[in-house]
Amino acid sequence: MQTLAQPIRSVTRLARSSRPGRTTTVRTMAFVNSQQEQLCGQARQFVETWGSVASKGMDAVKKELGDMIADECTFKADGVLYTKDLKGKAAIMQALEREHAKYEHKTYYPVAVAADDTHNIAFVGVAWEYKNVGPLKEGAQPSGNTSRGFSIKQLTFHPRSGKLTESRVNRQMTAEEQQELLAPGAKCQPADVFGDVLPKLGWGAQQASEQNPPVADAEFAERMSSSLKTWVQCWSSDADLDQLNKVLDPALMAYDAYGLHHAADKPQREGHAISMMGRDDARAAIEGLHKKFTDRNKLLSSAVNPDQRVAFDHWKGEAKGKDSSARFEAEGVDMLLFNAEGQITTLVQFDMQDYSKQLRGAAAAAPEGRNV
């Protein structure tokens, strides 16, 4: 296995949306070694194939995906939008059919890819535009409207066969899903990741390379990884929060991707779907948690792409009340953007928590097979 001292290879692709006249240069890969290159290629191929039903046809896509997916593959539920795991290739193919029957994929493009070759994992940030063409439930009429949003796929591949063995998807809700799943009076204010964050990755920018010059440097990749790990560790009660000054940009912006976590408890930011504004605000949020709880946060997996200055993480935390018997678990998948010094500037957060107060009958409303 090659080390970070090896040269990084970068690839520039021309992204073409299905909407006429839209062509965007998006750098989507930077490789530390050949294994990372292979993982990123497999992840990109899976995402692009999944979204290509309109152009290739369902039968052709199912055949291609059948060659990519292991028979025992599992699609893991996020516990928010999706509540049951999908197990086996047949169940996954059925989910593909249901998704495309409900939504025409006007855009489905991997705008950022990064891989962890130690654990054969690749993360993919996907920009999507879905047109509702089929009912979400029996008897309902499709709206015909188009929603746009963002999802993160965490894909695990078999080290020898290269086939997909596990997928976890965190996705923003469409307008129809919000109408179907939200409890009466519940707020959902998802961040406009598509409009506010993705342009920083070159999506929609005609001069992407000028806006964010590539940094194909192994030392910078290490700096990004160190900042990410420190950020996750700082949520643990025994952490030195002064380290935040080193790893966070003073103008940090953190976005609530689901739009469920901070919509209710921070009304002064209503409509903005911003969970943290600035480094000081981030520290205050962590200090507020530590005053009430003893917290242990663990990084489960991560990957960085220095060319785009983007990274992904998957973390899990446990908290116990200091003055009460309260305790809770939290889990999340994030996309992180960095400045030229390796500090985190932007967080897109999919916090997987108990949203039972906001989502009505989630287990019944999200039946097995909807995990796509």
C-alpha positions as CSV (number, residue, x, y, z in Angstrom):
1,M,0.0,0.0,0.0
2,Q,1.4,3.4,-0.9
3,T,1.6,6.2,1.7
4,L,0.7,9.8,1.8
5,A,4.2,10.6,0.6
6,Q,3.3,9.4,-2.9
7,P,2.2,12.0,-5.5
8,I,-1.5,12.8,-5.6
9,R,-3.2,12.4,-9.0
10,S,-6.1,14.7,-9.8
11,V,-8.8,14.4,-12.5
12,T,-11.0,17.2,-13.9
13,R,-14.3,16.2,-15.4
14,L,-16.9,18.2,-17.4
15,A,-20.2,17.9,-15.6
16,R,-23.2,18.2,-17.9
17,S,-26.6,18.6,-16.4
18,S,-29.7,17.4,-18.2
19,R,-30.9,21.0,-18.4
20,P,-29.9,22.6,-21.8
21,G,-27.1,25.0,-21.8
22,R,-25.6,24.1,-18.5
23,T,-22.0,23.0,-18.5
24,T,-19.8,23.1,-15.5
25,T,-16.2,22.2,-14.8
26,V,-16.1,20.3,-11.5
27,R,-13.0,18.7,-10.0
28,T,-14.2,15.6,-8.3
29,M,-11.2,13.4,-7.5
30,A,-7.8,13.6,-6.0
31,F,-5.9,10.4,-5.3
32,V,-3.3,9.6,-2.8
33,N,-2.8,6.2,-4.2
34,S,-4.1,3.8,-6.8
35,Q,-6.5,2.1,-4.4
36,Q,-8.2,5.4,-3.6
37,E,-8.4,6.1,-7.3
38,Q,-10.1,2.7,-7.8
39,L,-12.6,3.3,-5.0
40,C,-13.5,6.8,-6.2
41,G,-14.1,5.4,-9.7
42,Q,-16.3,2.6,-8.4
43,A,-18.3,5.1,-6.3
44,R,-18.7,7.5,-9.2
45,Q,-19.8,4.7,-11.6
46,F,-22.4,3.5,-9.1
47,V,-23.9,6.9,-8.5
48,E,-24.0,7.9,-12.2
49,T,-25.5,4.5,-13.2
50,W,-28.2,4.8,-10.5
51,G,-29.3,8.1,-11.8
52,S,-29.3,7.2,-15.5
53,V,-32.6,5.4,-15.9
54,A,-34.1,8.2,-18.0
55,S,-31.3,8.0,-20.6
56,K,-30.5,4.3,-20.5
57,G,-33.7,2.6,-19.5
58,M,-34.5,0.6,-16.4
59,D,-33.5,-2.8,-17.8
60,A,-30.1,-1.6,-18.9
61,V,-29.4,0.2,-15.5
62,K,-30.5,-2.9,-13.5
63,K,-28.1,-5.0,-15.5
64,E,-25.2,-2.6,-14.9
65,L,-26.0,-2.3,-11.3
66,G,-26.3,-6.0,-10.9
67,D,-22.7,-6.4,-11.9
68,M,-21.7,-3.8,-9.3
69,I,-23.6,-4.9,-6.3
70,A,-22.8,-7.9,-4.1
71,D,-25.6,-10.4,-3.6
72,E,-25.5,-9.8,0.2
73,C,-25.4,-6.0,-0.1
74,T,-27.2,-4.0,2.6
75,F,-28.6,-0.5,2.2
76,K,-28.4,1.0,5.7
77,A,-31.3,3.2,6.9
78,D,-30.5,6.6,8.4
79,G,-33.3,6.3,10.9
80,V,-34.7,9.7,9.7
81,L,-36.0,9.5,6.1
82,Y,-35.4,5.8,5.9
83,T,-36.3,3.5,8.8
84,K,-35.6,0.0,7.6
85,D,-32.5,-1.5,6.1
86,L,-32.7,-3.1,2.7
87,K,-30.9,-6.5,2.4
88,G,-30.0,-8.3,-0.8
89,K,-29.7,-7.4,-4.4
90,A,-33.3,-8.1,-5.3
91,A,-34.6,-5.6,-2.6
92,I,-32.2,-3.0,-3.9
93,M,-33.4,-3.4,-7.4
94,Q,-37.0,-3.0,-6.3
95,A,-36.1,0.2,-4.5
96,L,-34.5,1.5,-7.7
97,E,-37.7,0.8,-9.6
98,R,-39.9,2.6,-6.9
99,E,-37.6,5.6,-6.8
100,H,-37.6,6.2,-10.5
101,A,-41.4,5.6,-10.7
102,K,-41.9,8.4,-8.2
103,Y,-39.2,10.8,-9.4
104,E,-37.6,11.6,-12.7
105,H,-34.0,12.3,-12.0
106,K,-33.4,15.6,-13.9
107,T,-30.0,15.9,-12.3
108,Y,-28.1,13.3,-10.4
109,Y,-24.4,14.0,-10.3
110,P,-21.5,13.3,-7.9
111,V,-20.0,16.7,-7.2
112,A,-17.5,15.5,-4.6
113,V,-15.8,12.1,-4.1
114,A,-13.3,11.0,-1.5
115,A,-12.1,7.5,-0.4
116,D,-10.7,5.8,2.7
117,D,-8.6,2.9,1.2
118,T,-7.9,1.5,4.7
119,H,-11.6,0.4,5.1
120,N,-12.6,0.3,1.4
121,I,-15.0,3.1,1.8
122,A,-15.9,6.0,-0.5
123,F,-18.1,9.0,0.2
124,V,-20.0,10.8,-2.5
125,G,-21.8,14.1,-2.4
126,V,-24.6,14.1,-4.9
127,A,-26.5,17.1,-6.3
128,W,-30.0,16.1,-7.4
129,E,-33.1,17.5,-9.0
130,Y,-36.2,15.3,-8.8
131,K,-39.4,15.8,-10.7
132,N,-42.4,14.2,-9.0
133,V,-44.0,12.0,-11.7
134,G,-45.6,9.3,-9.5
135,P,-47.5,9.1,-6.3
136,L,-45.7,8.6,-3.0
137,K,-48.6,6.6,-1.6
138,E,-51.6,4.9,-3.2
139,G,-54.4,7.2,-4.3
140,A,-52.2,10.3,-4.3
141,Q,-51.5,12.4,-7.4
142,P,-48.0,13.4,-8.4
143,S,-47.4,17.1,-8.1
144,G,-45.3,17.4,-11.3
145,N,-43.0,19.8,-9.3
146,T,-39.2,19.7,-9.2
147,S,-37.3,19.6,-5.9
148,R,-33.5,20.1,-5.7
149,G,-31.2,19.0,-2.9
150,F,-28.2,17.1,-1.7
151,S,-27.3,13.7,-0.5
152,I,-24.3,11.9,0.9
153,K,-23.6,8.3,0.0
154,Q,-21.2,6.2,2.1
155,L,-20.3,3.2,0.0
156,T,-18.3,0.1,1.2
157,F,-16.8,-2.2,-1.4
158,H,-15.5,-5.7,-1.1
159,P,-11.6,-5.6,-1.0
160,R,-11.2,-8.4,-3.6
161,S,-14.3,-8.5,-5.8
162,G,-14.8,-4.7,-5.8
163,K,-18.5,-5.1,-5.5
164,L,-20.7,-2.9,-3.3
165,T,-21.4,-4.6,0.0
166,E,-23.0,-1.7,2.0
167,S,-24.5,1.7,1.3
168,R,-25.7,4.4,3.7
169,V,-27.6,7.3,2.2
170,N,-28.4,10.6,3.9
171,R,-30.7,12.7,1.7
172,Q,-32.6,15.9,2.0
173,M,-36.4,15.5,1.6
174,T,-38.3,16.5,-1.5
175,A,-41.3,18.9,-1.2
176,E,-43.7,16.0,-1.5
177,E,-41.9,14.0,1.3
178,Q,-42.0,17.0,3.6
179,Q,-45.8,17.2,3.0
180,E,-46.2,13.5,3.6
181,L,-43.9,13.0,6.6
182,L,-44.0,16.2,8.7
183,A,-46.3,16.2,11.7
184,P,-48.9,19.0,11.9
185,G,-47.1,22.2,13.0
186,A,-43.7,20.8,12.7
187,K,-40.9,22.9,11.1
188,C,-38.6,21.7,8.4
189,Q,-36.1,24.3,7.2
190,P,-33.4,22.4,5.2
191,A,-30.4,24.3,4.1
192,D,-30.2,25.2,0.4
193,V,-27.1,23.1,0.0
194,F,-27.6,23.0,-3.8
195,G,-27.6,26.8,-4.0
196,D,-25.4,28.0,-1.1
197,V,-22.8,25.3,-0.7
198,L,-22.3,23.4,-4.0
199,P,-21.1,26.5,-5.9
200,K,-18.1,26.5,-3.6
201,L,-17.2,23.1,-5.2
202,G,-17.5,24.5,-8.7
203,W,-21.1,23.4,-9.3
204,G,-22.7,26.1,-11.3
205,A,-19.5,28.2,-11.5
206,Q,-18.0,28.8,-15.0
207,Q,-14.6,29.6,-13.5
208,A,-14.4,26.8,-10.9
209,S,-10.7,26.4,-11.1
210,E,-10.1,30.1,-10.5
211,Q,-12.5,30.2,-7.5
212,N,-10.9,27.3,-5.7
213,P,-7.4,26.5,-7.0
214,P,-6.5,22.8,-6.7
215,V,-4.2,21.8,-3.9
216,A,-2.8,18.4,-4.9
217,D,-0.5,18.1,-1.9
218,A,0.0,15.2,0.5
219,E,0.9,17.4,3.4
220,F,-2.3,19.4,2.9
221,A,-4.3,16.2,2.8
222,E,-2.8,15.3,6.2
223,R,-3.7,18.8,7.5
224,M,-7.3,18.4,6.4
225,S,-7.5,15.0,8.0
226,S,-6.1,16.3,11.3
227,S,-8.5,19.2,11.4
228,L,-11.4,16.9,10.8
229,K,-10.4,14.5,13.6
230,T,-9.8,17.3,16.0
231,W,-13.2,18.8,15.2
232,V,-15.0,15.5,16.0
233,Q,-12.9,14.9,19.1
234,C,-13.8,18.4,20.5
235,W,-17.3,17.2,21.0
236,S,-16.1,14.9,23.7
237,S,-16.1,16.2,27.3
238,D,-12.4,15.7,27.9
239,A,-11.3,17.7,24.8
240,D,-9.3,20.9,24.7
241,L,-11.6,23.4,23.0
242,D,-8.7,25.8,22.4
243,Q,-7.9,23.5,19.6
244,L,-10.9,24.9,17.7
245,N,-8.9,28.0,17.1
246,K,-6.5,26.0,15.0
247,V,-9.0,23.9,13.0
248,L,-12.0,26.2,12.4
249,D,-12.1,29.2,10.1
250,P,-13.4,32.2,12.1
251,A,-16.3,32.6,9.6
252,L,-17.3,28.9,9.9
253,M,-20.9,28.2,8.6
254,A,-22.7,25.0,9.6
255,Y,-25.8,24.0,7.7
256,D,-28.6,21.7,8.9
257,A,-29.2,19.5,5.9
258,Y,-32.3,17.7,7.1
259,G,-33.8,21.0,8.4
260,L,-35.2,19.3,11.5
261,H,-32.5,19.6,14.2
262,H,-32.1,23.4,14.6
263,A,-35.4,24.7,13.1
264,A,-37.2,24.5,16.5
265,D,-34.5,25.4,19.0
266,K,-33.0,28.4,17.3
267,P,-35.9,30.5,16.2
268,Q,-33.8,33.6,15.7
269,R,-32.3,31.9,12.7
270,E,-35.6,30.8,11.3
271,G,-35.5,30.3,7.5
272,H,-31.7,30.1,7.4
273,A,-31.2,26.4,8.4
274,I,-27.8,27.4,9.9
275,S,-26.8,25.6,13.1
276,M,-23.6,27.5,13.8
277,M,-22.4,30.9,12.5
278,G,-18.7,31.5,13.2
279,R,-16.0,29.8,15.3
280,D,-17.1,31.4,18.5
281,D,-20.7,30.1,18.0
282,A,-19.4,26.6,17.4
283,R,-17.4,26.7,20.7
284,A,-20.4,28.0,22.5
285,A,-22.6,25.1,21.2
286,I,-20.0,22.6,22.4
287,E,-19.6,24.2,25.8
288,G,-23.4,24.3,26.2
289,L,-23.5,20.5,25.6
290,H,-20.6,19.9,28.0
291,K,-22.3,21.8,30.8
292,K,-25.2,19.5,30.8
293,F,-23.7,16.2,29.6
294,T,-20.7,14.0,29.7
295,D,-20.2,13.3,26.1
296,R,-18.0,10.8,24.2
297,N,-17.7,11.3,20.5
298,K,-16.1,8.7,18.1
299,L,-15.1,9.1,14.5
300,L,-16.3,6.0,12.6
301,S,-14.9,6.8,9.2
302,S,-13.7,9.7,7.1
303,A,-12.0,10.6,3.8
304,V,-10.4,13.8,2.4
305,N,-10.0,15.1,-1.2
306,P,-7.4,17.9,-1.1
307,D,-7.9,18.9,-4.7
308,Q,-11.4,20.2,-3.9
309,R,-10.7,20.9,-0.3
310,V,-13.6,18.7,0.7
311,A,-13.9,15.9,3.2
312,F,-16.6,13.6,4.7
313,D,-17.0,12.0,8.1
314,H,-19.3,9.6,9.9
315,W,-19.4,9.9,13.7
316,K,-21.3,8.7,16.7
317,G,-21.7,10.1,20.1
318,E,-23.1,9.1,23.5
319,A,-24.1,11.6,26.2
320,K,-25.0,11.2,29.8
321,G,-26.6,13.9,31.9
322,K,-24.4,15.3,34.7
323,D,-27.3,16.3,37.0
324,S,-30.0,13.9,35.7
325,S,-30.5,10.5,34.4
326,A,-30.9,11.8,30.9
327,R,-28.9,10.1,28.2
328,F,-29.0,10.0,24.4
329,E,-27.1,8.8,21.4
330,A,-26.4,10.8,18.3
331,E,-24.9,10.0,14.9
332,G,-24.1,12.0,11.9
333,V,-22.6,12.2,8.4
334,D,-21.1,15.5,7.3
335,M,-19.4,17.1,4.3
336,L,-16.7,19.6,5.3
337,L,-15.0,22.3,3.2
338,F,-11.6,23.8,4.0
339,N,-9.7,27.0,3.4
340,A,-6.1,27.1,2.1
341,E,-4.7,26.7,5.6
342,G,-6.6,23.5,6.2
343,Q,-9.2,25.0,8.5
344,I,-12.9,24.0,8.2
345,T,-15.0,26.7,6.6
346,T,-18.3,24.9,5.9
347,L,-20.1,22.0,7.4
348,V,-23.1,20.3,5.8
349,Q,-24.6,18.2,8.6
350,F,-26.9,15.3,8.5
351,D,-27.6,14.7,12.2
352,M,-29.4,11.4,12.7
353,Q,-31.4,11.9,15.8
354,D,-34.8,11.1,17.2
355,Y,-37.1,13.3,15.2
356,S,-40.3,11.5,16.2
357,K,-41.9,14.8,17.3
358,Q,-41.4,16.3,13.8
359,L,-42.1,13.3,11.6
360,R,-45.4,11.6,11.9
361,G,-45.6,7.8,11.8
362,A,-42.1,7.7,10.3
363,A,-41.9,3.9,10.5
364,A,-45.1,3.5,8.7
365,A,-44.5,6.3,6.2
366,A,-41.1,5.0,5.2
367,P,-41.7,1.3,4.4
368,E,-39.0,-1.1,3.5
369,G,-37.9,-0.5,0.0
370,R,-37.9,3.3,0.1
371,N,-34.2,3.4,1.2
372,V,-32.8,4.8,-2.0
